[in-house]
Structures are given as structure tokens and as C-alpha cells.
């Protein structure tokens, strides 16, 4: 069957009745964390909430005042997941999340238009597509798409939008001869009911279950963001349609204003200004590394010049890296001296190096890692790694000094 959302994609509210309600669970991800929600799968007499399918995510909305968390297709039926039970036969009022629905309509119709013209203009067939949260991607069956082709395709799709081309929906029986004349990547195995055709007048006719605009002018505008290498000699073409283009332009403008304030230059000079800053930073980093190396040598020499130097040396510096620590250890010489070095925040994360005679280092290294809540490994008298917290650095020193005193 064709749902009400497929017969009239612009309907925002709808009254229907409950056919069945069964206990169920829904696995979903919120803010990167997976959770299982207990609730109910509800089937309705009809629905304006689109079930996931055809590369398009499902609709969100309300069933009465209860949020519909997921809509899934099972054969010819749509299953709505809600957290509260409903009575069979109960009348319910559906309300679709219109902003989400219209965004999906714009992206999906935009994909059909781009797909049709990419094939007409260049012979590039679409093998799949993804309606993403930020941008959408069309996978084209070609090794590459030249920048000039991307520009020509963008101009062509926006010309069709300005031409106010009608988009019609046809419902055909599966044995209708007209079905064989439309573009399709095949029907799902559990398809049931009539074949739904999205017909962009004079441009494309394609089998599709998704929700679409009724006129290409409703797409407003399409922006092709460029291409990237796909899988198996394919090319991915990224695009935005409609409101997403306006939001993208707003974000770009806000970024531009922030850069004007930071760089003290006009937008046309931003690239040059950033390039100069990067070169200056690289030079400063190079000079800083040279100073760190010189500092490491001086630290080691100062220890070696002490006639009463002990057989244990410990040092911490906020700024530094593994090379800085290894220079100190190499300059001191660790055949007879245990060296413990750290860099980073005094009570925060950092790096450590334990160097000295192979036996004691291998024995004490794992204990040092444990105290610093970090990870590390070692061989040949060197044990180094990352510390999640240097707060217990003093405990490590005490442990190593105790061991060194026993060796004297």
C-alpha cells in the first residue's frame, strides 16, 4: 500500500486508528552512547510518518502527545515505536516534525535531480546515495568527476529549479508495461502493493518510496560541495539542497566575520594571512625545539659536573617531548645512574621516561606506569610512555630513590 505520507507529502497532521500495539525494545544511540529503550510497536490504519527506506531516514513526530521515536517498514506496513501503550481501535492524531520532513524532501528530490542530470550529461550512473545529517552523498559509477563537470552539473540542476518543473507521483501495478520504462535500482525483497514512480517532468521517472517536493522550485537551490574517492573505482559527490544551503551560507559568513576580527584583514586576504601565520609558527616551533635540545644538554651537564652526584636523577619540565627527555638520558649516561624524567602538566597528563640499568628498569617500569595511571613499554634499559596523571610523580621518585639507596 502507499501510505498517506506518500500520497500527500505536504500533509502535516492526520487522524487515524490503532490496528495493533505490542511490547518492544528499541536500540538507539544518543550523544555517542548506545541505549536500549523499552516501549511498544504500534501499527496504524494509515500514517503520515514516513518509515525508513529508499536511502531516506524515517520521520519524527507525535502520536497524540507521545513522541514517535522510530518508524520502520515491515512489508506493506509501517511500525511506529512509542514508549506508552495504546488501545487497539483507539483514534490517534499524528503530527509530523515538519522541519525534518521538508529537509528530507528537499535532499531526496535533489538527489533524484542530480542523479538524472549526471547520467544525461556525462553518462555517470548512481549506484547508491546517503542522506546524511549535515550533507548528502551520491555514489557515482565513475573513477573521477572533473571540477569543470561538477560546475556544469551544478549550473544545470539549478537551472531546472528555476524552471519550476513539476514533480508528479504515479502509482502503477507491478505488471504495468510503463514500469519497465522508468529508472530503478530494483525493488526490496519484501515489497508489497503498487509501484510508486516519482516523475520529474521531462527530466526523470524513477521508482521511489520516499517523500518528495511537488515542484523543483521548492528545492530553492542546490550546492555541490565537491567529490572524493569512493570505493571500488567509484566517486562520491557531496551536495546540499534547500534550507541546508542557507544554513551552510550562514555558518560560512559567521566564520568569515570571526576571521576578520581575528586576522584584522578582509575576507579576500584570509588565506594569505593564515599562510603567514603558519610559516611563523613553524619557525617558532623550530627555534623552540632547538632551545629545548640545548636546555636538555645543559641540564645533563649540570648534573654530571656535580662531584657529589647521586646514582639517581629526577627532573620535570612542563614543556618538552620524548626527544627532550632522551637527550638528557643520553648525555647523563644510564649505565650506573637511574634517570626519571617527565614533561607535561604537574598534576595532569604528560610523558615519562625511566632509564638506567636494564634489570631495575624492567622491574620498576610497570610499577611507574601504575602510579602514573598510564601506558608504556620498554627494552634495553629504557621504559617510556604516556601518563594520564602526574599527580603521583612524588611517589614514583620515592620508589626509585629507595631502590637507588639499596643499590649503593
ROBAZA-392768 format. One line per 3 residues: number of its first residue (from 1); their letters; for each residue x, y, z of C-alpha. Coordinates in Angstrom, 2 decimals. Layout:
N
NUM> A> X,Y,Z ~ ...
% end
This chain:
408
1> XXX> 0.00,0.00,0.00 ~ 1.02,3.64,-0.35 ~ 0.89,5.47,2.98
4> XXX> -0.75,8.87,3.35 ~ 2.73,10.41,3.68 ~ 3.48,9.07,0.18
7> XXX> 0.17,10.18,-1.30 ~ 0.47,13.70,0.15 ~ 3.99,14.56,1.29
10> XXX> 2.88,18.02,2.44 ~ 0.29,16.80,4.98 ~ 1.46,17.78,8.48
13> XXX> -1.36,16.37,10.66 ~ -3.56,13.30,10.26 ~ -6.21,11.33,12.19
16> XXX> -6.15,7.53,12.11 ~ -6.72,4.50,14.38 ~ -4.59,1.86,16.11
19> XXX> -4.53,-1.60,14.49 ~ -2.11,-3.29,16.92 ~ 0.18,-2.48,19.86
22> XXX> 2.86,-4.90,21.08 ~ 5.68,-4.59,23.68 ~ 9.05,-3.99,22.03
25> XXX> 12.57,-2.65,22.53 ~ 14.45,-0.03,20.54 ~ 18.23,0.22,20.35
28> XXX> 19.41,3.73,19.61 ~ 22.42,5.99,20.04 ~ 22.27,9.32,21.90
31> XXX> 25.33,11.56,22.13 ~ 27.57,8.66,21.15 ~ 26.13,6.31,23.81
34> XXX> 24.08,3.26,22.88 ~ 20.96,2.55,24.91 ~ 18.00,0.18,24.81
37> XXX> 14.56,1.74,25.27 ~ 11.55,-0.33,26.30 ~ 8.27,0.59,24.62
40> XXX> 5.68,-0.55,22.09 ~ 5.45,-1.18,18.35 ~ 2.26,0.37,17.04
43> XXX> 0.64,-0.29,13.65 ~ -1.95,2.20,12.40 ~ -4.70,2.17,9.80
46> XXX> -2.56,4.67,7.83 ~ 0.22,7.12,8.60 ~ 1.79,10.43,7.61
49> XXX> 5.08,9.41,9.28 ~ 7.43,8.02,6.67 ~ 9.14,4.72,7.57
52> XXX> 12.84,4.47,6.86 ~ 13.59,3.32,3.29 ~ 15.00,4.17,-0.13
55> XXX> 18.06,5.82,1.39 ~ 15.85,8.23,3.37 ~ 15.70,8.25,7.20
58> XXX> 12.37,7.91,8.96 ~ 10.19,10.80,10.10 ~ 9.89,12.02,13.66
61> XXX> 6.65,13.27,15.12 ~ 3.91,12.89,17.73 ~ 1.16,10.35,18.25
64> XXX> -1.19,12.41,20.36 ~ 1.26,13.93,22.81 ~ 3.60,10.89,22.76
67> XXX> 6.84,11.20,20.72 ~ 7.31,8.64,17.95 ~ 10.95,7.57,18.31
70> XXX> 11.26,5.38,15.20 ~ 9.17,4.39,12.18 ~ 10.10,1.16,10.38
73> XXX> 8.65,-0.57,7.35 ~ 7.60,-4.20,7.54 ~ 6.36,-5.32,4.14
76> XXX> 3.30,-3.24,3.36 ~ 3.00,-1.86,6.90 ~ 4.66,0.87,8.95
79> XXX> 5.59,0.19,12.59 ~ 5.80,3.14,14.99 ~ 7.85,2.81,18.19
82> XXX> 6.50,4.74,21.19 ~ 7.14,4.46,24.93 ~ 3.45,4.43,26.00
85> XXX> 0.85,1.74,25.11 ~ -2.25,2.45,23.03 ~ -5.59,0.64,22.81
88> XXX> -6.46,-1.24,19.62 ~ -9.13,0.74,17.78 ~ -8.19,3.95,19.57
91> XXX> -8.31,7.11,17.45 ~ -4.97,8.93,17.36 ~ -3.81,12.23,15.97
94> XXX> -0.46,12.23,14.18 ~ 1.73,15.30,13.76 ~ 4.90,15.20,11.71
97> XXX> 8.12,17.04,12.58 ~ 7.78,19.28,9.55 ~ 11.26,20.80,9.56
100> XXX> 12.82,17.32,9.44 ~ 10.31,16.08,6.84 ~ 10.75,19.04,4.48
103> XXX> 14.54,18.80,4.78 ~ 14.36,15.14,3.76 ~ 12.03,16.02,0.87
106> XXX> 14.50,18.62,-0.40 ~ 17.53,16.35,-0.10 ~ 15.79,13.35,-1.67
109> XXX> 14.30,15.25,-4.62 ~ 17.66,16.99,-5.01 ~ 19.34,13.60,-5.26
112> XXX> 16.91,12.46,-7.98 ~ 17.59,15.63,-9.98 ~ 21.39,15.42,-9.65
115> XXX> 21.35,11.69,-10.43 ~ 19.24,12.19,-13.56 ~ 21.36,15.02,-14.98
118> XXX> 24.69,13.35,-14.10 ~ 23.62,10.39,-16.21 ~ 22.17,12.51,-19.03
121> XXX> 25.11,14.89,-19.26 ~ 28.06,12.57,-18.57 ~ 26.74,9.00,-18.53
124> XXX> 27.55,8.62,-14.82 ~ 25.08,6.25,-13.14 ~ 24.23,6.46,-9.45
127> XXX> 24.97,3.24,-7.55 ~ 23.88,4.42,-4.07 ~ 23.28,7.52,-2.00
130> XXX> 23.22,8.60,1.64 ~ 21.05,11.31,3.19 ~ 23.37,12.49,5.97
133> XXX> 22.63,14.76,8.90 ~ 24.92,17.53,7.63 ~ 25.33,16.73,3.94
136> XXX> 24.25,14.10,1.46 ~ 26.39,11.89,-0.78 ~ 25.74,10.34,-4.17
139> XXX> 27.97,7.45,-5.24 ~ 28.65,7.67,-8.99 ~ 29.88,4.77,-11.08
142> XXX> 32.98,6.53,-12.39 ~ 36.62,6.74,-11.36 ~ 36.58,10.55,-11.19
145> XXX> 34.49,13.64,-11.92 ~ 36.38,16.67,-13.20 ~ 35.90,20.05,-11.46
148> XXX> 34.51,21.53,-14.68 ~ 31.90,18.76,-14.79 ~ 30.89,19.45,-11.19
151> XXX> 30.43,23.13,-12.04 ~ 28.42,22.34,-15.19 ~ 26.23,19.88,-13.26
154> XXX> 25.55,22.44,-10.52 ~ 24.54,25.06,-13.08 ~ 22.24,22.56,-14.82
157> XXX> 20.40,21.41,-11.67 ~ 19.81,24.97,-10.53 ~ 18.53,25.90,-13.99
160> XXX> 15.89,23.14,-13.63 ~ 14.96,24.51,-10.20 ~ 14.45,27.99,-11.68
163> XXX> 12.30,26.43,-14.44 ~ 9.62,25.40,-11.87 ~ 9.47,21.81,-13.16
166> XXX> 6.52,19.80,-11.82 ~ 7.14,16.59,-9.83 ~ 4.30,14.08,-10.05
169> XXX> 3.68,10.83,-8.17 ~ 2.27,7.83,-10.05 ~ 1.08,4.56,-8.56
172> XXX> 1.35,1.65,-11.02 ~ 0.67,-2.05,-10.68 ~ 3.78,-4.20,-10.85
175> XXX> 2.72,-5.72,-14.20 ~ 2.10,-2.34,-15.86 ~ 4.28,-2.05,-19.03
178> XXX> 5.15,1.52,-18.04 ~ 7.14,0.19,-15.06 ~ 9.84,-1.15,-17.40
181> XXX> 10.48,2.35,-18.80 ~ 11.45,4.00,-15.51 ~ 14.85,4.14,-13.84
184> XXX> 15.29,1.80,-10.88 ~ 17.93,0.01,-8.83 ~ 15.44,-2.77,-8.07
187> XXX> 12.68,-3.40,-5.55 ~ 13.26,-4.65,-1.97 ~ 12.55,-8.36,-1.38
190> XXX> 9.60,-7.60,0.90 ~ 7.97,-5.04,-1.40 ~ 4.18,-5.18,-1.45
193> XXX> 1.49,-3.12,-3.17 ~ 1.69,-0.74,-6.15 ~ 4.89,0.61,-7.70
196> XXX> 5.44,4.28,-6.87 ~ 7.03,6.45,-9.57 ~ 8.49,9.93,-8.99
199> XXX> 8.20,11.76,-12.31 ~ 10.14,14.99,-12.82 ~ 8.52,16.27,-15.98
202> XXX> 10.84,15.88,-18.96 ~ 13.83,15.03,-16.74 ~ 13.43,11.71,-14.97
205> XXX> 11.00,8.99,-13.90 ~ 12.22,6.78,-11.10 ~ 10.84,4.16,-8.72
208> XXX> 10.98,5.51,-5.18 ~ 9.18,5.13,-1.87 ~ 10.45,8.40,-0.35
211> XXX> 8.83,11.77,0.23 ~ 9.42,14.46,-2.41 ~ 8.62,18.05,-3.29
214> XXX> 5.81,18.65,-5.78 ~ 7.78,21.22,-7.79 ~ 11.54,21.61,-8.24
217> XXX> 11.24,25.28,-7.26 ~ 10.64,24.03,-3.69 ~ 14.27,22.86,-3.65
220> XXX> 15.26,26.56,-3.59 ~ 18.89,25.89,-4.55 ~ 21.45,23.07,-4.75
223> XXX> 25.13,23.39,-3.89 ~ 27.58,20.70,-4.98 ~ 30.36,20.63,-2.39
226> XXX> 32.80,18.59,-4.47 ~ 33.92,15.00,-4.82 ~ 36.07,12.45,-3.04
229> XXX> 37.35,9.00,-3.93 ~ 34.78,6.28,-3.31 ~ 35.04,2.52,-3.06
232> XXX> 35.77,0.17,-5.97 ~ 36.52,2.82,-8.61 ~ 33.51,4.94,-7.60
235> XXX> 33.33,8.68,-6.89 ~ 31.34,10.27,-4.07 ~ 29.62,13.56,-4.91
238> XXX> 28.60,15.65,-1.87 ~ 25.71,18.11,-2.01 ~ 23.35,20.32,-0.04
241> XXX> 19.80,21.27,-1.04 ~ 17.33,23.92,0.09 ~ 17.50,25.09,3.69
244> XXX> 20.81,23.32,4.19 ~ 22.42,25.66,1.67 ~ 21.12,28.69,3.57
247> XXX> 22.38,27.30,6.89 ~ 25.73,26.50,5.27 ~ 25.99,30.06,3.95
250> XXX> 25.15,31.43,7.41 ~ 27.85,29.29,9.05 ~ 30.40,30.35,6.43
253> XXX> 29.51,34.02,6.91 ~ 29.79,33.78,10.70 ~ 33.17,32.08,10.31
256> XXX> 34.23,34.83,7.91 ~ 33.25,37.54,10.39 ~ 35.19,35.79,13.17
259> XXX> 38.27,35.53,10.96 ~ 38.04,39.22,10.05 ~ 38.13,40.06,13.76
262> XXX> 40.99,37.64,14.50 ~ 43.19,38.28,11.46 ~ 42.45,42.01,11.09
265> XXX> 42.13,41.57,7.33 ~ 39.33,41.41,4.77 ~ 37.92,38.03,3.62
268> XXX> 39.92,38.09,0.37 ~ 43.16,38.20,2.37 ~ 42.37,35.42,4.86
271> XXX> 44.26,32.66,3.05 ~ 47.39,34.79,2.72 ~ 47.17,35.86,6.38
274> XXX> 46.79,32.27,7.63 ~ 49.68,31.15,5.41 ~ 51.93,33.79,7.01
277> XXX> 50.85,32.73,10.49 ~ 51.57,29.07,9.74 ~ 55.05,29.90,8.48
280> XXX> 55.72,32.00,11.58 ~ 54.50,29.20,13.86 ~ 56.72,26.64,12.11
283> XXX> 59.74,28.92,12.55 ~ 58.91,29.45,16.24 ~ 58.46,25.71,16.74
286> XXX> 61.82,25.06,15.09 ~ 63.54,27.64,17.31 ~ 61.76,26.30,20.38
289> XXX> 62.93,22.74,19.62 ~ 66.49,23.98,19.27 ~ 66.26,25.73,22.63
292> XXX> 64.77,22.63,24.23 ~ 67.64,20.50,22.91 ~ 70.21,23.00,24.21
295> XXX> 68.38,23.09,27.54 ~ 68.44,19.30,27.76 ~ 72.20,19.21,27.22
298> XXX> 72.79,21.88,29.89 ~ 70.55,20.06,32.39 ~ 72.52,16.85,31.87
301> XXX> 75.92,18.57,32.02 ~ 74.98,20.39,35.24 ~ 74.21,17.02,36.85
304> XXX> 77.40,15.40,35.54 ~ 79.57,18.30,36.78 ~ 78.39,17.72,40.35
307> XXX> 81.27,15.86,42.05 ~ 78.82,14.52,44.64 ~ 76.21,13.48,42.14
310> XXX> 73.97,10.60,43.30 ~ 73.09,7.49,41.31 ~ 69.54,8.78,40.81
313> XXX> 68.42,11.83,38.81 ~ 64.85,13.15,38.54 ~ 63.62,16.12,36.53
316> XXX> 60.27,17.58,35.39 ~ 59.52,20.28,32.84 ~ 56.13,21.45,31.68
319> XXX> 57.29,21.98,28.09 ~ 59.08,19.15,26.32 ~ 58.77,15.92,24.40
322> XXX> 60.29,12.45,24.14 ~ 63.32,13.78,22.29 ~ 63.99,16.29,25.09
325> XXX> 63.95,13.51,27.70 ~ 66.08,11.12,25.65 ~ 68.74,13.79,25.08
328> XXX> 69.06,14.25,28.85 ~ 69.28,10.50,29.43 ~ 71.86,10.06,26.65
331> XXX> 74.01,12.93,27.92 ~ 73.97,11.68,31.51 ~ 74.60,8.05,30.64
334> XXX> 72.45,5.50,32.36 ~ 74.76,2.53,32.86 ~ 75.21,3.41,36.53
337> XXX> 72.53,6.10,37.05 ~ 68.76,5.73,37.30 ~ 67.06,8.62,35.45
340> XXX> 63.38,9.55,35.82 ~ 62.09,12.34,33.57 ~ 58.62,13.75,32.93
343> XXX> 57.08,16.50,30.81 ~ 53.54,17.89,30.96 ~ 51.13,19.37,33.48
346> XXX> 52.27,18.85,37.09 ~ 49.05,17.11,38.10 ~ 47.68,16.39,34.62
349> XXX> 48.63,14.22,31.64 ~ 52.15,14.01,30.26 ~ 55.04,11.83,29.12
352> XXX> 57.62,9.94,31.18 ~ 60.96,8.21,30.68 ~ 62.67,5.81,33.06
355> XXX> 66.25,4.95,32.06 ~ 69.02,3.06,33.78 ~ 70.44,-0.44,34.22
358> XXX> 68.29,-2.93,32.29 ~ 67.33,-5.15,35.23 ~ 65.98,-2.46,37.58
361> XXX> 64.26,-0.58,34.74 ~ 62.42,-3.71,33.59 ~ 61.42,-4.43,37.19
364> XXX> 60.32,-0.91,38.14 ~ 58.78,0.22,34.80 ~ 55.37,-1.45,35.27
367> XXX> 55.10,0.00,38.80 ~ 55.85,3.50,37.45 ~ 53.11,3.08,34.82
370> XXX> 50.67,2.03,37.52 ~ 51.42,5.05,39.72 ~ 51.10,7.46,36.78
373> XXX> 47.88,5.77,35.53 ~ 49.38,5.46,32.10 ~ 50.69,3.15,29.42
376> XXX> 54.24,2.34,28.48 ~ 56.76,-0.22,27.31 ~ 60.49,-0.62,27.32
379> XXX> 63.63,-2.53,26.44 ~ 67.39,-2.21,26.76 ~ 67.26,-0.03,29.86
382> XXX> 64.60,2.41,28.63 ~ 60.93,2.39,29.72 ~ 58.74,5.22,28.47
385> XXX> 55.14,6.08,27.73 ~ 52.17,8.32,28.45 ~ 50.90,9.30,31.88
388> XXX> 47.24,10.13,32.39 ~ 48.15,11.91,35.64 ~ 51.47,13.13,37.01
391> XXX> 49.89,13.86,40.41 ~ 51.77,10.90,41.99 ~ 55.12,11.80,40.50
394> XXX> 56.45,12.23,44.05 ~ 55.51,8.65,44.87 ~ 57.47,7.44,41.84
397> XXX> 60.51,9.46,42.97 ~ 60.30,7.93,46.42 ~ 60.09,4.43,44.96
400> XXX> 63.09,4.99,42.71 ~ 65.17,6.73,45.37 ~ 64.53,3.83,47.75
403> XXX> 65.71,1.38,45.12 ~ 68.77,3.52,44.33 ~ 69.74,3.72,48.02
406> XXX> 69.60,-0.06,48.29 ~ 71.95,-0.35,45.30 ~ 74.62,1.91,46.85
% end
